Amino acid sequence: MRAFTALLLILLALLQYRLWFGKNSVPDYLALQEDVIRQQAANEKLKQRNKLLYADTDDLKLGSEAIEERARNELGMIKENETFFRLIPQKEHTNKNNASGQSSAKETR
C-alpha cells in the first residue's frame, strides 16, 4: 500500500509540475490572456478609426461641403472674390529681445 501511495504522490507531483512549469502551463495561459486583452484594445481603436474613415469617405462621396473643406484646409484653396488673411504669430525670442532691450535702456537712465 505504501508503494501505491508513493506512486500516486509522485504522479501528482509530476502533474503539478506540468501544470505550473511545463508547456502550456498556467503562467503561459495568463500571459496569453493579457495578450488577448491588449489585442482586443488595439482592435477596438482600429474599429473606431475605421468608423471615422468610413464616415469621411461617405461625406466626400455625398456632399460637396466636405470636399470644399478639405480643399481649403489641406490645399489652401480659396473661392473667387474671397480675401485670404494669414495671421503669423510673433516669435518668443523677439519678445525676449525686446524685453531685455527695454530693461537695459532703463538701467542706463
Phi and psi in degrees as a GROMACS rama.xvg file:
@    title "Ramachandran Plot"
@    xaxis  label "Phi"
@    yaxis  label "Psi"
@TYPE xy
-63.9153  -40.5942  ARG-2
-64.3964  -40.3926  ALA-3
-65.0316  -41.6868  PHE-4
-65.1297  -41.662  THR-5
-64.3394  -41.454  ALA-6
-62.3305  -42.323  LEU-7
-65.1601  -39.2228  LEU-8
-66.1921  -39.5605  LEU-9
-65.4467  -42.1309  ILE-10
-63.2017  -41.7584  LEU-11
-63.1897  -42.341  LEU-12
-63.5721  -41.6105  ALA-13
-64.1142  -41.9797  LEU-14
-66.0697  -38.8508  LEU-15
-65.9115  -38.5026  GLN-16
-61.0562  -46.4695  TYR-17
-63.3974  -36.1072  ARG-18
-66.2521  -40.9791  LEU-19
-97.5907  -28.4874  TRP-20
-125.32  -12.4047  PHE-21
-82.0125  -170.808  GLY-22
-69.2899  139.788  LYS-23
58.906  41.531  ASN-24
-83.6664  -178.38  SER-25
-60.9954  -45.5033  VAL-26
-61.2683  -37.0183  PRO-27
-62.9374  -41.8987  ASP-28
-61.7143  -44.5233  TYR-29
-65.4457  -38.8713  LEU-30
-64.4416  -42.0577  ALA-31
-64.835  -36.3225  LEU-32
-62.5756  -42.2925  GLN-33
-64.5123  -39.7407  GLU-34
-62.5682  -40.0601  ASP-35
-64.341  -42.2389  VAL-36
-63.3948  -43.2312  ILE-37
-62.4748  -42.3592  ARG-38
-67.8237  -36.99  GLN-39
-64.4343  -38.6536  GLN-40
-64.9696  -42.1712  ALA-41
-64.1873  -40.2895  ALA-42
-63.3285  -38.9013  ASN-43
-64.1346  -41.7851  GLU-44
-62.0891  -41.4825  LYS-45
-68.0098  -34.3993  LEU-46
-63.8774  -42.2766  LYS-47
-63.1348  -42.5871  GLN-48
-62.1837  -42.5944  ARG-49
-63.5846  -39.6248  ASN-50
-61.0699  -41.6239  LYS-51
-65.3523  -40.8443  LEU-52
-66.6658  -39.3821  LEU-53
-63.9979  -42.1205  TYR-54
-63.8869  -39.2628  ALA-55
-64.6782  -44.1894  ASP-56
-67.0667  -36.2294  THR-57
-63.7604  -41.5888  ASP-58
-61.5589  -42.0346  ASP-59
-68.4095  -34.1012  LEU-60
-73.2265  -38.5175  LYS-61
-94.2169  -34.0001  LEU-62
-123.609  150.385  GLY-63
-86.3338  -16.361  SER-64
-64.5238  -40.0691  GLU-65
-67.2132  -37.9891  ALA-66
-65.8544  -42.7841  ILE-67
-63.4013  -42.0038  GLU-68
-61.8547  -44.3673  GLU-69
-63.3415  -42.0622  ARG-70
-62.6171  -38.7405  ALA-71
-70.0295  -47.7179  ARG-72
-74.1362  -46.4093  ASN-73
-90.0041  -32.6103  GLU-74
-107.268  -9.81952  LEU-75
71.7408  27.0721  GLY-76
-80.8647  150.96  MET-77
-131.228  160.028  ILE-78
-81.7417  167.173  LYS-79
-65.4517  147.268  GLU-80
61.0728  26.6548  ASN-81
-110.842  146.758  GLU-82
-107.767  130.883  THR-83
-103.893  125.641  PHE-84
-114.354  131.361  PHE-85
-115.857  119.517  ARG-86
-98.0709  122.866  LEU-87
-107.876  120.878  ILE-88
-70.395  149.413  PRO-89
-70.4751  148.459  GLN-90
-82.5359  151.74  LYS-91
-67.4631  -38.3567  GLU-92
-67.2751  -27.1219  HIS-93
-70.9051  -35.0668  THR-94
-66.6168  -39.1177  ASN-95
-67.4818  -39.7094  LYS-96
-64.3241  -42.0058  ASN-97
-63.9786  -40.7788  ASN-98
-67.355  -41.3171  ALA-99
-71.1842  -33.393  SER-100
-66.8246  -37.4417  GLY-101
-69.0477  -39.072  GLN-102
-68.3004  -36.9344  SER-103
-70.7816  -31.1352  SER-104
-68.4618  -34.7247  ALA-105
-70.8302  -35.0212  LYS-106
-68.1594  -30.0134  GLU-107
-78.8164  -17.4209  THR-108
